[in-house]
Amino acid sequence: MTPIAALPIEEKLIRSFLRSPGGCTVTIRSRRFTGVGIYTEFSVSGELRALTPAELPGGPMHGQEIESPEIPNGAGSLLWVKASGIHILEIFTYTSAFPEALSAFKLQGP
């Protein structure tokens, strides 16, 4: 199976969720563009320790807002976590289409 490279927006968001200033290594299992966003599913290494129930968030982790001239009203992000670790990164626009080749953006928020 050919590895799927992280898009710049995916890499920056994952670093912001994990609060990692440097590069991050994640394995992407699949990516699906919905027209108004992206669902990116991750593979988790069997070498990682499973999270305990106390470590799991009570729902998705809300991420930073995305500002871009290519997305007039902006976009949001969520990270879904399972016991095995990060599971799905969800990026969604508020009112417009999401470009498959987002080139100019900045992150705002938490």
DSSP file (Angstrom, degrees, kcal/mol; ACC not computed):
  #  RESIDUE AA STRUCTURE BP1 BP2  ACC     N-H-->O    O-->H-N    N-H-->O    O-->H-N    TCO  KAPPA ALPHA  PHI   PSI    X-CA   Y-CA   Z-CA
    1    1 A M              0   0    0      0, 0.0     0, 0.0     0, 0.0     0, 0.0   0.000 360.0 360.0 360.0 128.2    0.0    0.0    0.0
    2    2 A T        -     0   0    0      1,-0.1     0, 0.0     0, 0.0     0, 0.0  -0.547 360.0-113.6 -72.9 129.6    1.4    3.4   -1.0
    3    3 A P        -     0   0    0      0, 0.0     2,-0.6     0, 0.0    -1,-0.1  -0.319  23.1-131.0 -62.6 146.1    1.7    5.8    1.9
    4    4 A I  B     -A   28   0A   0     24,-0.6    24,-0.6    26,-0.0     2,-0.2  -0.892  21.1-134.5-100.0 120.6   -0.5    8.8    1.8
    5    5 A A        -     0   0    0     -2,-0.6     2,-0.2     1,-0.1    22,-0.1  -0.481  23.4-109.2 -74.9 143.0    1.4   12.1    2.5
    6    6 A A        -     0   0    0     -2,-0.2    -1,-0.1    20,-0.1    21,-0.0  -0.498  29.3-123.9 -70.1 137.5   -0.1   14.5    4.9
    7    7 A L     >  -     0   0    0     -2,-0.2     4,-2.6     1,-0.1     5,-0.2  -0.474  27.7-109.1 -72.5 153.6   -1.4   17.7    3.4
    8    8 A P  H  > S+     0   0    0      0, 0.0     4,-2.4     0, 0.0     5,-0.2   0.889 120.9  50.6 -53.0 -41.2    0.1   20.9    4.8
    9    9 A I  H  > S+     0   0    0     93,-0.2     4,-2.2     2,-0.2     5,-0.2   0.894 110.6  49.0 -65.7 -39.0   -3.2   21.8    6.5
   10   10 A E  H  > S+     0   0    0      2,-0.2     4,-2.7     1,-0.2     5,-0.2   0.934 112.0  48.4 -64.8 -45.7   -3.4   18.3    8.1
   11   11 A E  H  X S+     0   0    0     -4,-2.6     4,-2.4     1,-0.2    -2,-0.2   0.928 112.8  47.1 -62.0 -45.7    0.2   18.5    9.4
   12   12 A K  H  X S+     0   0    0     -4,-2.4     4,-2.0    -5,-0.2    -1,-0.2   0.902 113.8  47.9 -64.3 -40.3   -0.3   21.9   10.9
   13   13 A L  H  X S+     0   0    0     -4,-2.2     4,-2.6    -5,-0.2    -2,-0.2   0.928 111.1  49.8 -67.2 -43.3   -3.6   20.9   12.6
   14   14 A I  H  X S+     0   0    0     -4,-2.7     4,-2.7     1,-0.2     5,-0.2   0.925 110.8  50.5 -61.0 -43.7   -2.1   17.7   14.0
   15   15 A R  H  X>S+     0   0    0     -4,-2.4     5,-2.5    -5,-0.2     4,-0.6   0.893 111.1  49.3 -60.0 -38.4    0.9   19.6   15.4
   16   16 A S  H  <5S+     0   0    0     -4,-2.0     3,-0.3     3,-0.2    -2,-0.2   0.902 112.1  47.2 -69.9 -39.3   -1.5   22.1   17.0
   17   17 A F  H  <5S+     0   0    0     -4,-2.6    -2,-0.2     1,-0.2    -1,-0.2   0.917 119.7  39.2 -64.6 -42.3   -3.7   19.4   18.5
   18   18 A L  H  <5S-     0   0    0     -4,-2.7    -1,-0.2    -5,-0.2    -2,-0.2   0.479 106.9-128.8 -86.5  -2.7   -0.6   17.6   19.8
   19   19 A R  T  <5 +     0   0    0     -4,-0.6    -3,-0.2    -3,-0.3    -4,-0.1   0.916  55.3 151.7  52.7  48.6    1.1   20.9   20.7
   20   20 A S      < -     0   0    0     -5,-2.5    -1,-0.2    -6,-0.2    -2,-0.1  -0.941  34.3-166.6-112.9 113.7    4.2   19.8   18.9
   21   21 A P  S    S+     0   0    0      0, 0.0    -1,-0.1     0, 0.0     3,-0.1   0.805  72.4  57.0 -70.9 -27.6    6.3   22.7   17.4
   22   22 A G  S    S-     0   0    0      1,-0.2    -2,-0.1    -7,-0.1     2,-0.0  -0.085 106.3 -58.4 -89.3-168.9    8.4   20.4   15.2
   23   23 A G        -     0   0    0      1,-0.0     2,-0.4    -2,-0.0    -1,-0.2  -0.278  50.6-148.4 -67.2 158.1    7.4   17.9   12.5
   24   24 A C        -     0   0    0     -3,-0.1     2,-0.6     2,-0.0    -9,-0.1  -0.964   4.2-140.1-130.0 149.2    5.1   15.1   13.4
   25   25 A T        +     0   0    0     -2,-0.4     2,-0.3     2,-0.0    -2,-0.0  -0.933  32.1 155.7-113.4 116.1    4.9   11.6   12.0
   26   26 A V        -     0   0    0     -2,-0.6     2,-0.6    18,-0.0   -20,-0.1  -0.959  36.6-130.8-132.1 152.6    1.5   10.1   11.5
   27   27 A T  E     - B   0  43A   0     16,-0.6    16,-2.7    -2,-0.3     2,-0.6  -0.925  19.7-147.3-106.6 121.4    0.4    7.4    9.1
   28   28 A I  E     -AB   4  42A   0     -2,-0.6   -24,-0.6   -24,-0.6    14,-0.3  -0.773  15.6-176.7 -92.1 124.0   -2.7    8.3    7.1
   29   29 A R  E     -     0   0A   0     12,-2.7     2,-0.3    -2,-0.6    13,-0.2   0.882  68.1 -14.7 -82.6 -44.4   -4.9    5.3    6.2
   30   30 A S  E     - B   0  41A   0     11,-1.6    11,-2.5   -26,-0.1     2,-0.4  -0.990  50.9-154.2-157.3 159.7   -7.4    7.2    4.1
   31   31 A R  E     - B   0  40A   0     -2,-0.3     2,-0.5     9,-0.2     9,-0.2  -0.995  11.1-171.3-139.4 132.9   -8.6   10.7    3.1
   32   32 A R  E     - B   0  39A   0      7,-2.5     7,-2.2    -2,-0.4     2,-0.4  -0.971  12.2-151.3-130.7 119.2  -12.0   11.6    1.8
   33   33 A F  E     - B   0  38A   0     -2,-0.5     5,-0.2     5,-0.2    -2,-0.0  -0.745   9.0-172.4 -84.1 131.9  -13.0   15.0    0.5
   34   34 A T        -     0   0    0      3,-2.4     4,-0.1    -2,-0.4    -1,-0.1   0.519  46.7-107.3-101.3  -8.2  -16.7   15.7    1.1
   35   35 A G  S    S+     0   0    0      2,-0.8    63,-2.4    63,-0.1     3,-0.1  -0.165 118.4  47.3 103.0 -37.9  -16.9   18.9   -1.0
   36   36 A V  S    S-     0   0    0     61,-0.3    57,-2.9     1,-0.1     2,-0.3   0.209 127.4 -24.8-117.3  12.5  -17.2   21.0    2.2
   37   37 A G  E     - C   0  92A   0     55,-0.2    -3,-2.4    61,-0.2    -2,-0.8  -0.985  66.4 -88.6 172.2-163.4  -14.3   19.4    4.1
   38   38 A I  E     -BC  33  91A   0     53,-2.2    53,-2.4    -2,-0.3     2,-0.5  -0.995  11.3-156.3-140.5 141.7  -12.1   16.4    4.6
   39   39 A Y  E     -BC  32  90A   0     -7,-2.2    -7,-2.5    -2,-0.3     2,-0.5  -0.990  17.8-171.9-113.1 118.7  -12.1   13.3    6.8
   40   40 A T  E     -BC  31  89A   0     49,-2.6    49,-2.6    -2,-0.5     2,-0.4  -0.957   5.5-160.1-114.2 118.4   -8.6   12.0    7.3
   41   41 A E  E     -BC  30  88A   0    -11,-2.5   -12,-2.7    -2,-0.5   -11,-1.6  -0.819   8.4-149.6-101.7 136.5   -8.3    8.6    9.0
   42   42 A F  E     -B   28   0A   0     45,-2.7     2,-0.4    -2,-0.4   -14,-0.2  -0.750   8.1-135.4-106.5 149.5   -5.1    7.5   10.7
   43   43 A S  E     -B   27   0A   0    -16,-2.7   -16,-0.6    -2,-0.3     2,-0.5  -0.810  22.9-144.9 -94.5 144.2   -3.5    4.2   11.3
   44   44 A V        -     0   0    0     -2,-0.4     2,-0.1   -18,-0.1    41,-0.1  -0.934  15.4-117.8-115.8 133.7   -2.1    3.6   14.7
   45   45 A S    >   -     0   0    0     -2,-0.5     3,-1.5     1,-0.1   -18,-0.0  -0.424  14.1-134.6 -66.9 138.6    1.0    1.6   15.4
   46   46 A G  T 3  S+     0   0    0      1,-0.3    -1,-0.1    -2,-0.1     4,-0.1   0.612 101.3  72.9 -67.0 -11.4    0.5   -1.5   17.6
   47   47 A E  T 3  S+     0   0    0      2,-0.1    -1,-0.3     0, 0.0     2,-0.2   0.654  78.8  94.4 -77.4 -15.4    3.6   -0.4   19.5
   48   48 A L  S <  S-     0   0    0     -3,-1.5     2,-0.2    36,-0.1     3,-0.0  -0.517  82.0-113.8 -81.8 145.1    1.7    2.5   21.2
   49   49 A R        -     0   0    0     -2,-0.2     2,-0.1     1,-0.1    -1,-0.1  -0.550  34.6-112.5 -72.9 136.6    0.1    2.0   24.6
   50   50 A A        -     0   0    0     -2,-0.2    34,-0.2     1,-0.1     2,-0.2  -0.424  34.9-109.3 -66.8 145.2   -3.7    2.2   24.5
   51   51 A L        -     0   0    0     32,-4.0    -1,-0.1    31,-0.2    34,-0.1  -0.483  29.3-122.7 -73.8 145.7   -5.2    5.3   26.2
   52   52 A T    >>  -     0   0    0     -2,-0.2     3,-1.3     1,-0.1     4,-1.0  -0.483  28.5-105.3 -81.5 160.4   -7.0    4.7   29.5
   53   53 A P  G >4 S+     0   0    0      0, 0.0     3,-0.6     0, 0.0    -1,-0.1   0.858 122.6  56.9 -54.2 -35.2  -10.7    5.8   29.8
   54   54 A A  G 34 S+     0   0    0      1,-0.2    -3,-0.0     3,-0.0     0, 0.0   0.770 105.3  51.6 -68.1 -24.5   -9.5    8.8   31.9
   55   55 A E  G <4 S+     0   0    0     -3,-1.3    -1,-0.2     2,-0.1    -4,-0.0   0.662  90.8  93.7 -85.3 -17.3   -7.2    9.9   29.1
   56   56 A L  S << S-     0   0    0     -4,-1.0    27,-0.1    -3,-0.6     2,-0.0  -0.567  78.9-121.5 -79.5 136.0   -9.9    9.9   26.4
   57   57 A P        -     0   0    0      0, 0.0    24,-0.1     0, 0.0     4,-0.1  -0.366  22.4-116.9 -69.0 158.1  -11.8   13.1   25.8
   58   58 A G  S    S-     0   0    0      2,-0.1    -2,-0.0    -2,-0.0     3,-0.0   0.313  89.3 -22.1 -78.6   9.7  -15.5   13.0   26.2
   59   59 A G  S    S-     0   0    0     22,-0.0    22,-0.2     0, 0.0     2,-0.0  -0.941 108.7 -23.5 172.7-163.3  -16.1   13.7   22.5
   60   60 A P        -     0   0    0      0, 0.0     2,-0.5     0, 0.0    20,-0.2  -0.352  62.1-117.9 -68.6 150.5  -14.1   15.3   19.7
   61   61 A M  E     -D   79   0A   0     18,-2.9    18,-2.2    -4,-0.1     2,-0.4  -0.788  28.2-131.2 -86.1 125.4  -11.3   17.7   20.5
   62   62 A H  E     -D   78   0A   0     -2,-0.5    16,-0.2    16,-0.2     2,-0.1  -0.649  30.9-168.0 -81.0 130.4  -12.1   21.1   19.0
   63   63 A G        -     0   0    0     14,-2.9    14,-0.3    -2,-0.4    -1,-0.1  -0.219  27.7 -55.0-106.8-164.5   -9.2   22.5   17.1
   64   64 A Q        -     0   0    0     45,-0.2    45,-0.2   -51,-0.1    -1,-0.2  -0.297  50.7-110.8 -74.8 156.1   -8.2   25.8   15.6
   65   65 A E  E     -E  108   0A   0     43,-3.3    43,-2.6    11,-0.1     2,-0.5  -0.574  28.3-134.4 -81.0 149.8  -10.2   27.8   13.1
   66   66 A I  E     -EF 107  75A   0      9,-2.9     9,-1.7    -2,-0.2     2,-0.4  -0.938  17.4-167.8-111.7 124.3   -8.8   28.0    9.5
   67   67 A E  E     +E  106   0A   0     39,-2.8    39,-2.1    -2,-0.5     6,-0.0  -0.936  20.5 149.8-111.0 134.2   -8.7   31.3    7.7
   68   68 A S  E >   - F   0  71A   0      3,-0.6     3,-1.4    -2,-0.4     6,-0.3  -0.966  53.0-130.0-160.1 142.3   -8.0   31.4    4.0
   69   69 A P  T 3  S+     0   0    0      0, 0.0    36,-0.1     0, 0.0    -1,-0.1   0.719 113.3  61.2 -64.6 -17.7   -8.9   33.6    1.0
   70   70 A E  T 3  S+     0   0    0     34,-0.5    35,-0.1     1,-0.2    27,-0.1   0.592 105.4  47.6 -83.1 -11.6   -9.9   30.3   -0.6
   71   71 A I  E X  S-F   68   0A   0     -3,-1.4     3,-2.0     1,-0.1    -3,-0.6  -0.820  76.7-164.4-129.0  89.8  -12.6   29.7    2.1
   72   72 A P  E 3  S+     0   0A   0      0, 0.0    -1,-0.1     0, 0.0     3,-0.1   0.786  86.7  30.4 -50.5 -40.0  -14.5   33.0    2.4
   73   73 A N  E 3  S-     0   0A   0      1,-0.3    -6,-0.0    -6,-0.0     0, 0.0   0.238 111.9-120.3-108.0  14.6  -16.2   32.2    5.7
   74   74 A G  E <   -     0   0A   0     -3,-2.0    20,-1.8    -6,-0.3    21,-0.4  -0.065  20.9-108.3  81.6 180.0  -13.5   30.0    7.2
   75   75 A A  E     -FG  66  93A   0     -9,-1.7    -9,-2.9    18,-0.2    18,-0.3  -0.950  16.5-141.2-147.3 162.7  -13.4   26.4    8.4
   76   76 A G  E     - G   0  92A   0     16,-3.1    16,-2.1    -2,-0.3     2,-0.3  -0.697  11.2-143.8-120.9 175.1  -13.2   24.5   11.7
   77   77 A S  E     - G   0  91A   0    -14,-0.3   -14,-2.9    -2,-0.2     2,-0.3  -0.999  10.8-174.7-145.7 146.8  -11.5   21.3   12.8
   78   78 A L  E     -DG  62  90A   0     12,-2.5    12,-3.1    -2,-0.3     2,-0.5  -0.984  12.7-151.0-135.4 145.7  -12.1   18.4   15.1
   79   79 A L  E     -DG  61  89A   0    -18,-2.2   -18,-2.9    -2,-0.3     2,-0.5  -0.982  11.1-154.1-120.1 122.1   -9.9   15.5   16.2
   80   80 A W  E     - G   0  88A   0      8,-3.3     7,-2.8    -2,-0.5     8,-1.4  -0.812  13.7-163.3 -95.7 131.3  -11.6   12.2   17.1
   81   81 A V  E     - G   0  86A   0     -2,-0.5     2,-0.2     5,-0.2     5,-0.2  -0.914   9.4-175.1-119.9 140.4   -9.7   10.0   19.5
   82   82 A K  E >   - G   0  85A   0      3,-2.8     3,-2.2    -2,-0.4   -31,-0.2  -0.719  48.8 -89.8-120.4 175.6  -10.1    6.3   20.3
   83   83 A A  T 3  S+     0   0    0      1,-0.3   -32,-4.0    -2,-0.2     3,-0.1   0.806 127.2  56.8 -57.1 -29.7   -8.3    4.2   22.9
   84   84 A S  T 3  S-     0   0    0      1,-0.3     2,-0.3   -34,-0.2    -1,-0.3   0.519 121.0 -99.8 -82.2  -4.1   -5.7    3.4   20.3
   85   85 A G  E <  S+ G   0  82A   0     -3,-2.2    -3,-2.8   -41,-0.1    -1,-0.3  -0.858  78.7   8.1 124.0-157.7   -4.9    7.1   19.8
   86   86 A I  E     + G   0  81A   0     -2,-0.3    -5,-0.2    -5,-0.2     3,-0.1  -0.340  59.1 171.3 -62.8 140.9   -5.8    9.7   17.2
   87   87 A H  E     +     0   0A   0     -7,-2.8   -45,-2.7     1,-0.3     2,-0.4   0.773  53.4   6.7-118.2 -61.8   -8.4    8.3   14.8
   88   88 A I  E     -CG  41  80A   0     -8,-1.4    -8,-3.3   -47,-0.2     2,-0.6  -0.995  49.6-153.2-136.8 134.6   -9.9   10.9   12.5
   89   89 A L  E     -CG  40  79A   0    -49,-2.6   -49,-2.6    -2,-0.4     2,-0.5  -0.928  19.6-163.2 -99.9 125.3   -9.2   14.6   11.7
   90   90 A E  E     -CG  39  78A   0    -12,-3.1   -12,-2.5    -2,-0.6     2,-0.4  -0.949   9.4-176.9-113.5 126.2  -12.3   16.4   10.5
   91   91 A I  E     +CG  38  77A   0    -53,-2.4   -53,-2.2    -2,-0.5     2,-0.4  -0.985  11.6 174.7-119.4 132.0  -12.0   19.7    8.7
   92   92 A F  E     -CG  37  76A   0    -16,-2.1   -16,-3.1    -2,-0.4   -55,-0.2  -0.998  24.4-134.8-142.7 141.6  -15.2   21.4    7.7
   93   93 A T  E     - G   0  75A   0    -57,-2.9   -18,-0.2    -2,-0.4     5,-0.1  -0.526  14.3-137.8 -87.7 161.4  -16.2   24.8    6.1
   94   94 A Y  S    S-     0   0    0    -20,-1.8   -19,-0.1    -2,-0.2    -1,-0.1   0.822  88.3 -11.7 -88.8 -33.8  -19.0   26.9    7.5
   95   95 A T  S    S+     0   0    0    -21,-0.4     2,-0.2     2,-0.1   -20,-0.1   0.492 117.1  54.2-144.9  -6.1  -20.6   27.9    4.2
   96   96 A S  S    S-     0   0    0    -22,-0.3    -3,-0.2   -60,-0.1     2,-0.1  -0.713  83.7 -75.1-131.9 177.7  -18.5   27.2    1.1
   97   97 A A        -     0   0    0     -2,-0.2   -61,-0.3     1,-0.1    -1,-0.1  -0.386  41.6-126.0 -71.6 151.7  -16.7   24.4   -0.8
   98   98 A F        -     0   0    0    -63,-2.4   -61,-0.2   -61,-0.1     2,-0.2  -0.893  23.9-127.8-100.4 123.5  -13.4   23.2    0.6
   99   99 A P    >   -     0   0    0      0, 0.0     3,-0.7     0, 0.0   -29,-0.0  -0.497   4.1-143.1 -72.6 135.8  -10.6   23.3   -2.0
  100  100 A E  T 3  S+     0   0    0      1,-0.3     2,-0.3    -2,-0.2    -2,-0.0   0.742 101.2  44.3 -68.6 -22.2   -8.7   20.0   -2.5
  101  101 A A  T 3  S-     0   0    0    -94,-0.0     2,-0.4     0, 0.0    -1,-0.3  -0.572  78.7-177.2-120.7  66.9   -5.5   22.0   -3.0
  102  102 A L    <   +     0   0    0     -3,-0.7   -93,-0.2    -2,-0.3     3,-0.1  -0.521   8.3 168.9 -67.1 119.4   -5.7   24.6   -0.2
  103  103 A S        +     0   0    0     -2,-0.4     2,-0.5     1,-0.3    -1,-0.2   0.798  56.8  42.5-106.9 -35.1   -2.6   26.7   -0.7
  104  104 A A  S    S+     0   0    0      2,-0.0   -34,-0.5     0, 0.0     2,-0.3  -0.957  71.7 128.4-121.2 120.6   -2.9   29.8    1.6
  105  105 A F        -     0   0    0     -2,-0.5     2,-0.3   -37,-0.1   -37,-0.2  -0.988  32.2-157.8-159.3 161.3   -4.2   29.5    5.1
  106  106 A K  E     -E   67   0A   0    -39,-2.1   -39,-2.8    -2,-0.3     2,-0.4  -0.983  22.2-124.4-141.4 153.8   -3.5   30.4    8.7
  107  107 A L  E     -E   66   0A   0     -2,-0.3     2,-0.3   -41,-0.2   -41,-0.2  -0.783  25.9-175.3-100.6 141.1   -4.8   28.9   11.9
  108  108 A Q  E     +E   65   0A   0    -43,-2.6   -43,-3.3    -2,-0.4    -2,-0.0  -0.979  38.9  29.9-132.5 143.8   -6.5   30.9   14.6
  109  109 A G              0   0    0     -2,-0.3   -45,-0.2   -45,-0.2    -2,-0.0  -0.772 360.0 360.0 117.5-155.0   -7.8   29.9   18.1
  110  110 A P              0   0    0      0, 0.0    -1,-0.1     0, 0.0   -46,-0.1   0.485 360.0 360.0 -54.4 360.0   -6.9   27.6   20.9
